[in-house]
Amino acid sequence: MYRYSDFDRRLIRQRAAQFRDQLRRHLAGQLSADDFRPLRLQNGWYVQRHAPMLRVAREFDRVTDGPWAGQGGFGHFTTRQNIQFNWIPLARAADVMDVLAEADLHGIQTSGNCIRNITTDALAGIAPDEIEDPRPYCELLRQWSTLHPEFAFLPRKFKIAVTGAADDRAAIAWHDIGLQLRRDAHGAVGFRVLAGGGMGRTPLVASELRAFVPWQEIVLYLEAILRVYNLFGRRDNLYKARLKILVKAEGQRFVDAVEAEYRALRDDDALGAQLRLTPSALAEVQAHFAPPADWVAAGRPSAPSTTAVRAAAGAAQPPAYRRWRERHVQAHRLPGLCAVTLTLKRPVRAEGFGAANHGLLTDLIACPGGDLCSLANARTLPIAAAVLERYQDPDELEAIGELALHISGCMNSCGHHHSGHIGILGVDKDGNEWYQLTLGGSDGQARHGPARAGRVVGPAFAADEIVDALDAVVATYLAQRTPGERFMDTLTRLDLIALTFPRWTDGRAYSLARLLRGRWRWQGQIRAVGDVIPDMALLLWRSGFDAAVLRPGESIAVAQQALLAFDGHYQPDARRAGTAPERAHG
C-alpha cells in the first residue's frame, strides 16, 4: 500500500494545526457556527443527532487509543471505505486530529462540498480480471484533488470511483465521475469516463462522457469536468446541485462544454505540462503497491496459497468450513496466492474463520440511521439486527443464495438502498417510522446486471412489518425460481411492465418501450396491452416489447407472420446491435 512521504506527513500535520486554530476561534466566539461548519466538514467533523461524529479516511489499524476512548467502543465502516466514530466532544476534536496525523491518518475531504476521498475495487491489485492496478492512479488523483484551491467549495459533494477490472466492482456508474481503466487498439492505457451518476432523491446512472482518455491526460479531463460543474452547477437548490442534475438538464451541451475546456487545457502548454501525469510519477507510486518479491514466486511456504486453502476440501473437513471456503476464498492474480474475504458482522468462530455469508442476505449494508444521524427519518440498525436474528440458519442462507440487501435511513441513500437487490428506505409519516421496499437494484457488477435503481414495491411498511415483508419477498422468490436461478434472475424473468395502447394508432408506447430498453436499461418484460392488433407485431418487437396481449378475436398466427415481413431495416432498433447497412445486407 502507499506509504506517505515526508511531504504528505507535513501536509497532514499542517492541516491538523490549521484546524486546531479554527476550532479555537470557534470555541472563543470569533468564528461563527455558520462559518465554522464548512471548515469542520472538510476535516471530517459532523455534529449529529446526539454528539459530534468524525469520519476518518484510510486505515485505522495503527491507532488503538486516544481522545475518542469514550466514543462507545465501536465505529461504522462506510460505503466510501471510511470509518466513522461518534460521541467525541467537539472541544477535543483538535487533539483527535493530532493523534491521527501521528499515524498518517486524517479526515481531509471526507465530507463537505468538495472532491471526497477516491474509492476503488475492494480487490484492486489482486483481481485476475484487472487490466491495470487502479490503486496507483487513485493515489495520484488523491494528491491532485487534496486541498485543490479551485474545487474546495463546489455546488455539492463530488465523488469519484475507479476500477481497473473488466467487471465493475467499484460501482462507478453510481458516482459523479466513474473511471474504468482500459486499453485502446494499440495497447495504450487510458480511462473510459462516466459522469452524472448518483443516488439520493433522484437516483441516476452515469452516462459515458468519453470512451477513452489517455492516462497521462486524465487530470486534464477531470479538471475540465469539474470547472464546468463549478461554474454552471446549481447553487439555488440543495436537491438539484449535484453534477447528475446538470448532466441530465444540459445533455449534449454539457458534453460540448467539457470537451471545449479539455481542448483549452491541452492547448495551454504551461498548464497542460503541470497537469499531465508522467511515467516517472506513476512508477514512483506504483513501487509502493508492488507485492513483496518473495510472494511473487509461486509456492512460497508462508503465503496463504489457493492450494493450501483448497486442501481443506476433503470429506474430513467440517461442512461449515467448506461453506466458508467456497464463499470467501477467491482467485488471485499471482500464481499460488488467493484472496480471502472476512466478515465483521458476526463474531469469529472458534475454528478461526468467520461466518460464511459473503454475498448472502446477511452480508447487508445499513447506514447508522436514526440512532445516530441527524438527517435520518428512521432507524436502520434495529432493522438490520432483526434481519440478522431472523436469518441465522447457514443452510437457509445458502438455499436463498446471492442477495444484496441495502438499508438507508433517509433519501440521502448512505446505505445505497437504490442499488440493492432488495432495498429498504426509512421514511417519516406523521412522526412515525415507516419503510419502503424496493426490488431489482444493481451496483453494476456483471453478475448483478447493469447499474440501475430498484423500484418501489407497494405501500410503506411499519417498523414491525418490514422484516415480515422481506420474508414474503424471499418466500415468493424461493417458490417461483427455477433450479439454479438467483434472486436477480428470477426477478428479471418475472418482472414486467405493461404499456397500454388506448388505440392501436397511438404511438406513445413505442417511445416509452425504447426508453425503457435503452436509456433506463430495463431488462424485464415489456408487454403491450390494450388495442393491440397483429400488424403491430414487428414495430413492437423492434421497439423493445417482447410480449403482447392481442385484442379479442385477433389471430396469433397473423402476428407471428408479421414479424417476418422484412429481413432488414435502415434504422437501429432495441433488439440488434450494428449499423443499419450491416443489418440490411447481413
BAVO-571968 format. One line per field, with one value per residue (C-alpha): residue number from 1; residue in three letters; x negated, y, z. Coordinates in steps of 0.1 Angstrom, whole numbers. Each point is the difference from the previous one (the first is absolute). Example, Ala and Ser with C-alpha at 12.3 -4.5 7.8 and 13.67 -1.06 7.14 Angstrom:
k [1  2] $
r [ALA  SER] $
px [-123  -14] $
py [-45  34] $
pz [78  -7] $
END
This chain:
k [1  2  3  4  5  6  7  8  9  10  11  12  13  14  15  16  17  18  19  20  21  22  23  24  25  26  27  28  29  30  31  32  33  34  35  36  37  38  39  40  41  42  43  44  45  46  47  48  49  50  51  52  53  54  55  56  57  58  59  60  61  62  63  64  65  66  67  68  69  70  71  72  73  74  75  76  77  78  79  80  81  82  83  84  85  86  87  88  89  90  91  92  93  94  95  96  97  98  99  100  101  102  103  104  105  106  107  108  109  110  111  112  113  114  115  116  117  118  119  120  121  122  123  124  125  126  127  128  129  130  131  132  133  134  135  136  137  138  139  140  141  142  143  144  145  146  147  148  149  150  151  152  153  154  155  156  157  158  159  160  161  162  163  164  165  166  167  168  169  170  171  172  173  174  175  176  177  178  179  180  181  182  183  184  185  186  187  188  189  190  191  192  193  194  195  196  197  198  199  200  201  202  203  204  205  206  207  208  209  210  211  212  213  214  215  216  217  218  219  220  221  222  223  224  225  226  227  228  229  230  231  232  233  234  235  236  237  238  239  240  241  242  243  244  245  246  247  248  249  250  251  252  253  254  255  256  257  258  259  260  261  262  263  264  265  266  267  268  269  270  271  272  273  274  275  276  277  278  279  280  281  282  283  284  285  286  287  288  289  290  291  292  293  294  295  296  297  298  299  300  301  302  303  304  305  306  307  308  309  310  311  312  313  314  315  316  317  318  319  320  321  322  323  324  325  326  327  328  329  330  331  332  333  334  335  336  337  338  339  340  341  342  343  344  345  346  347  348  349  350  351  352  353  354  355  356  357  358  359  360  361  362  363  364  365  366  367  368  369  370  371  372  373  374  375  376  377  378  379  380  381  382  383  384  385  386  387  388  389  390  391  392  393  394  395  396  397  398  399  400  401  402  403  404  405  406  407  408  409  410  411  412  413  414  415  416  417  418  419  420  421  422  423  424  425  426  427  428  429  430  431  432  433  434  435  436  437  438  439  440  441  442  443  444  445  446  447  448  449  450  451  452  453  454  455  456  457  458  459  460  461  462  463  464  465  466  467  468  469  470  471  472  473  474  475  476  477  478  479  480  481  482  483  484  485  486  487  488  489  490  491  492  493  494  495  496  497  498  499  500  501  502  503  504  505  506  507  508  509  510  511  512  513  514  515  516  517  518  519  520  521  522  523  524  525  526  527  528  529  530  531  532  533  534  535  536  537  538  539  540  541  542  543  544  545  546  547  548  549  550  551  552  553  554  555  556  557  558  559  560  561  562  563  564  565  566  567  568  569  570  571  572  573  574  575  576  577  578  579  580  581  582  583  584  585  586] $
r [MET  TYR  ARG  TYR  SER  ASP  PHE  ASP  ARG  ARG  LEU  ILE  ARG  GLN  ARG  ALA  ALA  GLN  PHE  ARG  ASP  GLN  LEU  ARG  ARG  HIS  LEU  ALA  GLY  GLN  LEU  SER  ALA  ASP  ASP  PHE  ARG  PRO  LEU  ARG  LEU  GLN  ASN  GLY  TRP  TYR  VAL  GLN  ARG  HIS  ALA  PRO  MET  LEU  ARG  VAL  ALA  ARG  GLU  PHE  ASP  ARG  VAL  THR  ASP  GLY  PRO  TRP  ALA  GLY  GLN  GLY  GLY  PHE  GLY  HIS  PHE  THR  THR  ARG  GLN  ASN  ILE  GLN  PHE  ASN  TRP  ILE  PRO  LEU  ALA  ARG  ALA  ALA  ASP  VAL  MET  ASP  VAL  LEU  ALA  GLU  ALA  ASP  LEU  HIS  GLY  ILE  GLN  THR  SER  GLY  ASN  CYS  ILE  ARG  ASN  ILE  THR  THR  ASP  ALA  LEU  ALA  GLY  ILE  ALA  PRO  ASP  GLU  ILE  GLU  ASP  PRO  ARG  PRO  TYR  CYS  GLU  LEU  LEU  ARG  GLN  TRP  SER  THR  LEU  HIS  PRO  GLU  PHE  ALA  PHE  LEU  PRO  ARG  LYS  PHE  LYS  ILE  ALA  VAL  THR  GLY  ALA  ALA  ASP  ASP  ARG  ALA  ALA  ILE  ALA  TRP  HIS  ASP  ILE  GLY  LEU  GLN  LEU  ARG  ARG  ASP  ALA  HIS  GLY  ALA  VAL  GLY  PHE  ARG  VAL  LEU  ALA  GLY  GLY  GLY  MET  GLY  ARG  THR  PRO  LEU  VAL  ALA  SER  GLU  LEU  ARG  ALA  PHE  VAL  PRO  TRP  GLN  GLU  ILE  VAL  LEU  TYR  LEU  GLU  ALA  ILE  LEU  ARG  VAL  TYR  ASN  LEU  PHE  GLY  ARG  ARG  ASP  ASN  LEU  TYR  LYS  ALA  ARG  LEU  LYS  ILE  LEU  VAL  LYS  ALA  GLU  GLY  GLN  ARG  PHE  VAL  ASP  ALA  VAL  GLU  ALA  GLU  TYR  ARG  ALA  LEU  ARG  ASP  ASP  ASP  ALA  LEU  GLY  ALA  GLN  LEU  ARG  LEU  THR  PRO  SER  ALA  LEU  ALA  GLU  VAL  GLN  ALA  HIS  PHE  ALA  PRO  PRO  ALA  ASP  TRP  VAL  ALA  ALA  GLY  ARG  PRO  SER  ALA  PRO  SER  THR  THR  ALA  VAL  ARG  ALA  ALA  ALA  GLY  ALA  ALA  GLN  PRO  PRO  ALA  TYR  ARG  ARG  TRP  ARG  GLU  ARG  HIS  VAL  GLN  ALA  HIS  ARG  LEU  PRO  GLY  LEU  CYS  ALA  VAL  THR  LEU  THR  LEU  LYS  ARG  PRO  VAL  ARG  ALA  GLU  GLY  PHE  GLY  ALA  ALA  ASN  HIS  GLY  LEU  LEU  THR  ASP  LEU  ILE  ALA  CYS  PRO  GLY  GLY  ASP  LEU  CYS  SER  LEU  ALA  ASN  ALA  ARG  THR  LEU  PRO  ILE  ALA  ALA  ALA  VAL  LEU  GLU  ARG  TYR  GLN  ASP  PRO  ASP  GLU  LEU  GLU  ALA  ILE  GLY  GLU  LEU  ALA  LEU  HIS  ILE  SER  GLY  CYS  MET  ASN  SER  CYS  GLY  HIS  HIS  HIS  SER  GLY  HIS  ILE  GLY  ILE  LEU  GLY  VAL  ASP  LYS  ASP  GLY  ASN  GLU  TRP  TYR  GLN  LEU  THR  LEU  GLY  GLY  SER  ASP  GLY  GLN  ALA  ARG  HIS  GLY  PRO  ALA  ARG  ALA  GLY  ARG  VAL  VAL  GLY  PRO  ALA  PHE  ALA  ALA  ASP  GLU  ILE  VAL  ASP  ALA  LEU  ASP  ALA  VAL  VAL  ALA  THR  TYR  LEU  ALA  GLN  ARG  THR  PRO  GLY  GLU  ARG  PHE  MET  ASP  THR  LEU  THR  ARG  LEU  ASP  LEU  ILE  ALA  LEU  THR  PHE  PRO  ARG  TRP  THR  ASP  GLY  ARG  ALA  TYR  SER  LEU  ALA  ARG  LEU  LEU  ARG  GLY  ARG  TRP  ARG  TRP  GLN  GLY  GLN  ILE  ARG  ALA  VAL  GLY  ASP  VAL  ILE  PRO  ASP  MET  ALA  LEU  LEU  LEU  TRP  ARG  SER  GLY  PHE  ASP  ALA  ALA  VAL  LEU  ARG  PRO  GLY  GLU  SER  ILE  ALA  VAL  ALA  GLN  GLN  ALA  LEU  LEU  ALA  PHE  ASP  GLY  HIS  TYR  GLN  PRO  ASP  ALA  ARG  ARG  ALA  GLY  THR  ALA  PRO  GLU  ARG  ALA  HIS  GLY] $
px [0  -10  -22  0  -30  -15  20  32  -6  -8  32  21  -16  4  36  5  -16  22  31  -12  -1  34  15  -16  15  34  1  -12  30  -23  12  38  17  10  -36  -15  23  -16  -34  7  18  -30  -20  26  19  38  23  25  32  -16  -36  -28  -12  -33  -5  -36  -16  -23  -8  5  -21  -29  21  13  6  4  24  29  -3  35  17  18  -26  11  -2  19  -16  15  8  -28  -26  -3  7  22  -1  26  2  -33  3  -6  -24  -23  2  -34  -16  15  -14  -34  1  12  -28  -26  13  1  38  24  36  -9  28  20  29  10  7  -33  -16  5  -25  -4  11  -7  6  -5  -20  -21  -36  8  30  -8  22  -18  -13  -22  -3  22  -16  -30  24  23  -29  -11  36  1  -31  15  33  -12  5  5  4  26  22  1  36  20  38  2  -21  -18  -10  -24  -4  -25  -2  -28  21  22  27  10  -2  -4  35  -15  34  14  -26  -4  -29  -8  -33  -7  -35  -2  -24  6  -6  -38  -2  -3  15  27  33  37  17  35  17  32  8  13  27  19  35  -6  -19  -18  -25  -30  -3  -32  -17  -30  -10  -37  -22  -37  -11  -26  29  26  -6  5  34  10  -9  22  30  -4  -5  32  18  -14  10  35  12  30  -5  36  15  -18  18  -9  -36  -17  -18  25  27  -22  -9  37  12  -26  -7  -22  -7  -17  -21  -9  -10  -22  -17  -6  -16  -21  -13  -9  -19  -19  -9  -13  -36  -10  31  3  -35  7  32  -12  -10  -34  -14  -25  27  21  -30  -9  35  3  -31  20  25  -24  4  -29  -25  2  38  -2  -16  26  1  -16  5  13  23  38  2  32  -13  -5  34  17  -18  28  24  -2  29  -18  6  31  28  -2  -36  7  29  -23  -27  24  14  -31  -30  -5  -25  -31  -19  -33  -5  0  19  37  22  19  30  9  32  2  38  -2  -25  -29  6  -23  -12  -17  23  30  36  3  23  -19  25  29  30  -17  -29  21  -8  17  -7  -1  36  21  -19  -29  6  18  11  17  38  -1  -23  -19  -21  30  13  -34  -3  35  -11  -31  20  26  -24  -25  2  -30  18  30  -24  -17  34  10  -34  -15  21  -10  21  -7  16  1  16  8  -1  -37  -5  -31  10  2  36  5  -26  11  16  24  -1  16  5  10  27  19  38  15  -30  0  -26  11  -20  2  -10  -18  -9  -24  -28  -35  -34  -12  -20  4  18  25  7  -5  1  36  23  25  37  23  23  34  6  -24  -1  -1  -31  15  11  -31  -18  32  2  -36  9  29  -23  -25  27  15  -34  -6  34  -3  -37  -12  -29  -32  16  -12  23  -8  5  34  10  -10  19  32  -3  21  13  33  3  36  10  33  2  -23  -10  -11  -38  -10  -7  -26  -21  5  -12  -30  -10  6  -23  -27  -4  16  -15  31  -6  33  30  18  35  23  37  31  10  -28  4  -23  -13  -18  -22  -32  2  5  -29  -24  10  -9  33  -3  36  34  37  20  34  28  5  -34  -23  -33  -10  4  -21  -28  1  -3  -33  -15  11  -35  -35  -17  5  -17  3  -15  24  2  -7  -32  -34  -19  6  31  -19  -16  35  15  -27  -10] $
py [0  36  14  37  21  26  26  -20  -1  37  9  -22  16  35  -7  -12  32  21  -18  5  38  0  -20  23  30  -16  -10  35  15  15  -23  -5  -34  7  9  -29  -26  -3  0  -28  -20  0  -15  -27  14  -1  10  -28  -7  -5  10  7  -27  -4  -16  -13  -8  -29  -29  2  -29  21  19  -19  27  37  29  -21  -27  8  0  -34  -26  -4  17  -1  -10  21  -7  23  -21  24  -7  22  6  16  17  18  34  28  17  -29  -2  17  -25  -29  15  2  -36  -10  20  -18  -33  15  2  28  11  23  3  -29  24  35  13  -10  -30  -28  -28  -21  -37  -31  -37  -20  -25  27  -12  -37  -7  -23  20  33  18  22  4  31  9  20  21  5  13  24  13  3  22  21  4  6  37  10  37  2  -28  4  13  -16  2  -34  -29  -18  -37  -18  -38  -19  -36  -18  -32  -12  -6  32  -7  37  11  26  7  12  28  36  -13  -36  -11  -34  -8  -15  -4  13  -19  7  -12  35  4  25  6  -3  29  0  30  9  -29  2  -12  22  14  -4  -32  2  -23  17  2  -3  33  -13  -35  5  27  -8  -5  28  24  -12  29  25  -16  -1  37  7  -18  16  35  -2  -14  27  28  -13  -24  12  17  12  -35  -25  -29  11  9  -33  -6  -26  28  22  -30  -9  35  11  -32  5  36  -13  -24  28  23  -26  -9  37  5  -32  13  33  -17  -22  31  19  -12  12  -12  -32  -9  5  -21  -29  -31  -13  -36  9  12  -31  -23  16  -6  -35  -10  4  -26  -26  -34  -12  -17  -33  -1  2  -34  -27  -24  23  -22  27  16  -8  -19  -11  -35  0  14  -24  -29  1  -12  -36  -18  3  37  13  13  34  4  -12  25  28  -10  0  34  19  -14  16  -1  22  13  -13  -38  -19  27  6  28  -6  22  2  11  23  -3  -31  -12  -21  -36  -21  -19  32  11  23  -6  -11  27  19  11  -14  16  7  16  32  37  23  37  11  13  18  -13  23  20  34  -4  -33  -5  -34  -24  -26  -19  -17  -11  -14  -18  -15  -13  -15  -16  -14  -15  -20  -34  -4  -26  23  29  -23  -11  36  7  33  29  36  18  37  22  38  21  30  11  9  -37  -6  -37  -1  -14  10  -26  -29  -30  7  36  13  38  16  27  22  -1  24  -5  -38  -23  -17  -19  -2  -32  1  -29  -5  25  -8  15  -9  -32  -24  -26  26  15  36  27  10  12  -23  7  7  -30  7  25  7  -25  7  -8  -32  -11  6  -32  -20  18  -10  -36  1  11  -27  -27  11  -2  -35  -12  15  -6  -27  -23  19  34  29  27  26  -26  -10  37  8  -30  8  38  18  34  1  30  8  9  19  -3  -20  31  18  -3  14  -35  -7  29  -11  -35  13  22  -29  -23  26  29  -16  -34  -20  -37  -14  -7  28  -10  18  0  18  5  -22  -15  -26  26  17  -30  10  36  -13  -24  26  26  -24  -17  -38  -9  12  -8  3  15  -26  -18  8  -28  -10  -16  33  17  -26  4  38  -5  -14  27  15  -14  33  36  34  11  -15  -16  -12  -36  -1  16  12  26  0  -10  -29  -12  8  -20  -25] $
pz [0  -4  28  6  -10  22  -19  5  37  3  -19  24  31  -14  -8  36  13  -22  13  36  -6  -17  29  26  -17  -3  37  9  -19  -27  -28  -3  -2  -36  -10  20  -15  -35  16  24  -26  -23  29  5  29  2  28  1  18  34  -3  -24  -25  -16  -34  -6  -33  -5  24  37  11  13  26  29  27  2  7  -14  27  13  -34  5  -9  -36  -34  -32  -33  -28  -36  -9  19  29  37  22  37  22  34  -2  18  -25  24  -4  -38  -6  24  -21  -33  16  10  -35  -16  20  -15  -36  3  -6  -8  -28  -25  14  0  -13  -35  -14  -17  25  5  -31  1  -19  -2  33  -21  -16  -7  4  -23  -30  -24  6  -31  23  38  7  33  -12  -22  30  20  -27  -2  38  -1  -28  18  35  11  -37  1  -28  11  38  -1  -27  -4  19  10  -28  -1  -23  -3  -20  -12  -19  -6  -28  26  18  37  9  -10  -23  -16  33  4  -12  -20  -7  -15  -16  -11  -34  -30  -35  -32  3  35  16  35  6  16  -10  17  13  15  17  23  35  24  24  -8  -38  -7  -34  -16  -16  -37  -21  -6  -18  -11  5  16  1  36  -3  -6  24  24  -28  -9  37  3  -30  15  34  -14  -21  31  23  -24  -10  27  19  34  5  9  22  -17  -35  6  -8  -33  -11  -2  -22  -23  -3  -6  -24  -19  -30  9  32  -21  -24  28  16  -34  -7  35  -5  -34  16  28  -25  -21  30  -1  35  19  -21  9  37  0  -22  18  -8  -2  27  24  -6  4  33  14  -16  20  32  -12  -13  18  21  -23  19  -4  -38  -3  1  29  26  31  23  -26  3  -33  -17  0  38  6  -24  16  26  -26  11  16  34  2  17  -22  15  -11  -35  -2  12  -25  -29  9  12  -20  -34  -28  2  -30  14  -4  33  19  7  12  33  9  37  16  31  4  22  26  -14  8  21  -31  -11  -28  -2  -10  -36  -11  -27  -26  19  15  34  -17  0  -1  25  7  36  -3  26  30  -9  -32  2  -37  5  -2  16  18  -20  26  17  -35  -9  34  -5  -34  14  28  -24  -25  21  -16  -24  -20  -6  -10  -25  -14  -5  -17  -11  11  8  27  4  27  1  27  -23  -36  3  -8  20  2  -38  1  -36  -12  23  -15  29  13  32  4  33  -4  25  1  25  23  -2  -16  -32  -27  -37  -18  -34  -22  -29  6  -11  7  -35  6  -29  21  12  -34  -12  27  7  28  16  -3  30  7  16  29  28  29  37  20  14  -35  -22  9  -7  -33  -8  10  -25  -28  7  3  -33  -17  14  -12  -35  -9  -23  9  3  -4  21  15  -27  -27  13  5  -36  -13  19  -2  -27  -9  -19  -24  -11  -35  3  -38  -21  -20  32  -2  34  15  -27  13  36  -8  -18  29  24  -19  -8  23  30  -6  9  -4  10  -22  -18  -10  -24  12  -11  -36  -15  -35  -18  -24  29  8  -19  13  35  -2  -15  27  28  8  5  7  -11  9  -32  1  -1  -33  -14  -14  16  -32  -19  26  -3  -38  4  18  -32  -24  -4  2  8  9  -5  37  31  24  35  -10  -20  0  -30  -27  -22  -32  18  9  -33  -19  27] $
END
